């Protein structure tokens, strides 16, 4: 009877140690991946936002620069889609001047263009292992730069007619566009560091 008990205790101890080692290894790996992301984000214009937005994906990104760029693009696409949706809902509200309505419509069109361009960049990234990877890299940079231009174009409309637009509306749209522009800028910075 005692030997059965001792055997179970030894077995339990071995299982416990094995589980503990696996947990420590997983924690260590996750921390290593988060450190990788933090270092990569230091090359971006907005490193804190970069690290904050990408750290939750550390276990998927691991130490892979392409996965890092894909995640950054995916985050920018999702944020831009949400921004476009928010501006579209805002546009349905009443009380805007015809000038404000026109600017909001332009912003919706610009954010939709930005989404398409970011998706084009993500698609180009899927072809980086082919023989024309340099061409695909240039395509990616071009698409993301175009998305940034569209973000800025939205805000230009407010600057052009600043005396015809309520400050509250301009500030609200500025906050929305600033968020997506910073995420897009970070994605471009990370893409610019890709090497083959």
N, C-alpha and C positions, 0 to 999 in steps of 0.2 A: 504494500500500500504506500509506503514512504517513497519507494522508487518511482511510482507512478506520479506522485505529487511533485517530486523533484524534477522529473522529466517535463511535466507541464510547466513548471516554473522556469526551467531552462528554455523551453520552447517559447513561452510568453516573453521572456527577456530578449531572446534573439529576434522575435517579431517586432518587439518594441524598438530595439536598437536599429533594426533595418528600416522601420518606418521613420524613425527620428533622423537617420542619415539621409533618407530620401527627401524629407522635408527641409533639412539644412541645405542639401544640394540644390533643391528647387528655389529656395530663398536666395541662395548665393547666385544662382544663374539669373534670377529675376533682377537682383541688384546690379549684376554685371550688365544686363541689358539696359537697365535704367541709366546707368553710368554712361553707356554708349550713346544713348539718346541725348543725355545732357551735354556731352562733349560735341556731338553733331550739331545740336541746337546753338552752340556758341558761335557758329558761323552765320547764323541768321540775323536779320535786322531786329527781330523781337524774340530773343532767346527764352525769356520766361514763359511767354505764351506758347512757344514751340514746345518746350519741355512739358508744360502743363497739358497741352492737347495731345501729345504723343505718348507720354509715359503710361497711360492706361493700356496701351497696345504693346508694351515692352516684350511680353512673352510671345507675341506673334512676330514682331519685328526682329527680335533677337539682335544680332549684330550685322544684319544685312542692309546695306545702303539702299538697294532697290526697294526692299520692303518698307524701309523708312520713307522713301519718296512716295511710294504708292499710298501709304497711310496718310501722309501729309496732303496729298492730292485728294484722297477720299474725304478727309475731314473738311477741306476747303469746298469740295463739291456739296457736301451735306449742308454746311453753313450757308453757302450761297443759295442753295435751294430754299432753305428756311427764310433767308432774307427776301428772296423774290416772292415767296408766299406771303410774308408779313406785309411787304409793300403793296402787293395785290389786294390784300384784305383792307389795308388802309385806304386804298384808292376807292373802294366801294362805299366808304363813309361819305357823308354829306358835309357841306360847309366849306369846301375848298374853292378857291378862285379858279377861273379857267386856266390861268397861268400855272398855278400849283398842280392842277390836274394834269396838265400837259407834261410838267416835269416828272411827276410820279409815273405817268405812262412811259416816259423815256427811261426812267430808272428800272421799271419792270422789264422793258426790252433789253436794257443793258445787262441786268443780272441774268436774264435767260441766255443771252449771248455768252456771258461769262461761264455759266454752267456748261454750255456746249463746248467751249474752248478748253475748260478743265478736263472734261470727259475725253476730248480729242488727245490731250496730253497723256492721260491715263492709258488710252488706247495705244499711243505711240510707245509708251513704256513697255507694253506687252511684247513689243517687237525688238527689244534691245539686245536679244541674244542672236539676232539674225546677222547677215553679212553687211547690212546697211545701218549698223548701230549708230554711226556718227550722224547720219542723216536723221535718224529717229530722235537722237538727242537734240539736234537743232530744232526739229519739229516740236518737241516737248517744250523747249525754252520759248519758242515763238508763241505757242498756244497759251502758255501761262502768262507771258508778258501781255498778250492781247486781252486776257481776262482781267489783268490789273488795269489796263487802259480803260476797259469798259467800266470797272468800278469807279475810276476817277472821272470818267465822262458823266456818270450819274450826278456826282457832286458839282461838276462844272455848271450844270443847269441851275443849281441853286445860287452859285456865285454870280452867274451872269445876270440874274434877276433878283438880287438880294433885297432890293427895296420893295419887291412885289410878293415876297414870300414871308410867311410868319416864321419868327425865330424858333418857335417850338417845333414846327414841322421840320425845319432845316436841321436842328439839333438831333431830332429823332432819327431822321434818315442818315445823318452823318454818323451817328453811333452804329447803326446797322451796317453801313458801308465800310466804316473803319474796321469793324471786326472781320469782315470777309476779306478786305484788302490786306490786312496784316497776316491772316492765315495763308492767303495766296502768295504774298511776298515771301513768307517762310518756306513754302513749298518750292518756290523758284530758287531760293538760296540753297536749299538742300539738293535740288536737281543740278545746280551749277557745280556742286562738289563731287558729283558722280564721276568715277574714273573707271576705265576699262583696261 
